[in-house]
Amino acid sequence: MDPAGSVEKRSPVCGSRVTVDVDLDAEGRVGAVGMLVRACALGQASAALMGAHVVGRTPEEIAGARDELTAWLAGERSDPRDGPG
């Protein structure tokens, strides 16, 4: 069975590649995630955190978490949010 969505991203800095496949459940939440990670330690850790916390989330929740983390990394927030770790 094919996933509902699939994407591969490559880091232009180190060449790491991460492929993520997702399936959504009947309520539009992530029901399953699969990843192929060919990455440095930072990429592996990031993929592991995402994989551990994405199941059960809506696409909107995931996008919100991404935006909050991006803002924190850019110095636009004083805290990284109430996320994992």
Short mmCIF file of the C-alpha atoms (twelve columns), coordinates in Angstrom:
data_MODEL
# 
_entry.id   MODEL 
# 
loop_
_atom_site.group_PDB 
_atom_site.id 
_atom_site.type_symbol 
_atom_site.label_atom_id 
_atom_site.label_alt_id 
_atom_site.label_comp_id 
_atom_site.label_asym_id 
_atom_site.label_seq_id 
_atom_site.Cartn_x 
_atom_site.Cartn_y 
_atom_site.Cartn_z 
_atom_site.pdbx_PDB_model_num 
ATOM 1  C CA . MET A 1  0.000  0.000  0.000  1 
ATOM 2  C CA . ASP A 2  1.312  3.462  -0.895 1 
ATOM 3  C CA . PRO A 3  1.634  6.138  1.811  1 
ATOM 4  C CA . ALA A 4  -0.725 9.126  1.820  1 
ATOM 5  C CA . GLY A 5  2.292  11.388 1.480  1 
ATOM 6  C CA . SER A 6  6.021  11.061 0.928  1 
ATOM 7  C CA . VAL A 7  8.861  13.564 0.793  1 
ATOM 8  C CA . GLU A 8  12.651 13.500 0.648  1 
ATOM 9  C CA . LYS A 9  14.726 16.403 1.913  1 
ATOM 10 C CA . ARG A 10 18.463 16.939 1.531  1 
ATOM 11 C CA . SER A 11 20.669 19.226 3.595  1 
ATOM 12 C CA . PRO A 12 22.720 21.486 1.349  1 
ATOM 13 C CA . VAL A 13 25.260 21.862 4.170  1 
ATOM 14 C CA . CYS A 14 26.224 18.232 4.798  1 
ATOM 15 C CA . GLY A 15 24.359 16.197 2.190  1 
ATOM 16 C CA . SER A 16 22.194 14.334 4.681  1 
ATOM 17 C CA . ARG A 17 18.983 12.891 3.231  1 
ATOM 18 C CA . VAL A 18 15.765 12.022 5.023  1 
ATOM 19 C CA . THR A 19 12.764 10.414 3.332  1 
ATOM 20 C CA . VAL A 20 9.487  10.465 5.278  1 
ATOM 21 C CA . ASP A 21 6.299  8.552  4.399  1 
ATOM 22 C CA . VAL A 22 3.056  9.202  6.298  1 
ATOM 23 C CA . ASP A 23 -0.405 7.716  6.423  1 
ATOM 24 C CA . LEU A 24 -3.357 9.596  7.865  1 
ATOM 25 C CA . ASP A 25 -6.129 8.043  9.906  1 
ATOM 26 C CA . ALA A 26 -9.864 8.612  9.378  1 
ATOM 27 C CA . GLU A 27 -9.697 11.824 11.454 1 
ATOM 28 C CA . GLY A 28 -6.887 13.340 9.385  1 
ATOM 29 C CA . ARG A 29 -4.190 12.709 12.000 1 
ATOM 30 C CA . VAL A 30 -0.889 10.991 11.304 1 
ATOM 31 C CA . GLY A 31 -1.617 7.307  11.815 1 
ATOM 32 C CA . ALA A 32 1.777  5.918  10.814 1 
ATOM 33 C CA . VAL A 33 5.166  7.263  9.828  1 
ATOM 34 C CA . GLY A 34 8.103  5.597  8.122  1 
ATOM 35 C CA . MET A 35 11.527 7.117  7.571  1 
ATOM 36 C CA . LEU A 36 14.694 6.366  5.678  1 
ATOM 37 C CA . VAL A 37 17.433 8.423  7.331  1 
ATOM 38 C CA . ARG A 38 20.846 8.779  5.724  1 
ATOM 39 C CA . ALA A 39 22.106 11.610 7.846  1 
ATOM 40 C CA . CYS A 40 24.689 12.922 10.253 1 
ATOM 41 C CA . ALA A 41 24.120 12.623 14.020 1 
ATOM 42 C CA . LEU A 42 22.104 15.857 14.126 1 
ATOM 43 C CA . GLY A 43 19.860 14.713 11.280 1 
ATOM 44 C CA . GLN A 44 19.385 11.311 12.887 1 
ATOM 45 C CA . ALA A 45 18.474 12.863 16.236 1 
ATOM 46 C CA . SER A 46 16.046 15.318 14.634 1 
ATOM 47 C CA . ALA A 47 14.364 12.552 12.645 1 
ATOM 48 C CA . ALA A 48 14.085 10.369 15.750 1 
ATOM 49 C CA . LEU A 49 12.421 13.162 17.750 1 
ATOM 50 C CA . MET A 50 9.996  13.928 14.949 1 
ATOM 51 C CA . GLY A 51 9.173  10.251 14.442 1 
ATOM 52 C CA . ALA A 52 8.554  9.739  18.152 1 
ATOM 53 C CA . HIS A 53 6.079  12.621 18.422 1 
ATOM 54 C CA . VAL A 54 4.301  12.999 15.067 1 
ATOM 55 C CA . VAL A 55 1.856  10.053 15.271 1 
ATOM 56 C CA . GLY A 56 -1.556 11.256 16.407 1 
ATOM 57 C CA . ARG A 57 -0.946 14.881 15.374 1 
ATOM 58 C CA . THR A 58 -2.829 16.843 12.736 1 
ATOM 59 C CA . PRO A 59 -0.978 18.494 9.860  1 
ATOM 60 C CA . GLU A 60 -1.832 21.862 11.454 1 
ATOM 61 C CA . GLU A 61 -0.288 20.828 14.783 1 
ATOM 62 C CA . ILE A 62 2.860  19.666 13.030 1 
ATOM 63 C CA . ALA A 63 3.136  22.903 11.034 1 
ATOM 64 C CA . GLY A 64 2.622  24.947 14.214 1 
ATOM 65 C CA . ALA A 65 5.382  23.060 16.030 1 
ATOM 66 C CA . ARG A 66 7.688  23.561 13.031 1 
ATOM 67 C CA . ASP A 67 6.983  27.303 12.979 1 
ATOM 68 C CA . GLU A 68 7.563  27.662 16.729 1 
ATOM 69 C CA . LEU A 69 10.854 25.771 16.561 1 
ATOM 70 C CA . THR A 70 11.979 27.829 13.556 1 
ATOM 71 C CA . ALA A 71 11.196 31.056 15.432 1 
ATOM 72 C CA . TRP A 72 13.133 29.862 18.490 1 
ATOM 73 C CA . LEU A 73 16.169 28.876 16.414 1 
ATOM 74 C CA . ALA A 74 16.052 32.297 14.704 1 
ATOM 75 C CA . GLY A 75 16.031 34.052 18.096 1 
ATOM 76 C CA . GLU A 76 12.456 35.288 17.650 1 
ATOM 77 C CA . ARG A 77 11.189 33.369 20.724 1 
ATOM 78 C CA . SER A 78 12.650 33.095 24.197 1 
ATOM 79 C CA . ASP A 79 11.632 29.472 24.626 1 
ATOM 80 C CA . PRO A 80 11.462 26.509 22.253 1 
ATOM 81 C CA . ARG A 81 7.818  25.701 23.247 1 
ATOM 82 C CA . ASP A 82 6.457  22.900 25.350 1 
ATOM 83 C CA . GLY A 83 7.786  20.187 23.115 1 
ATOM 84 C CA . PRO A 84 9.713  16.998 23.594 1 
ATOM 85 C CA . GLY A 85 13.103 17.268 25.254 1 
# 
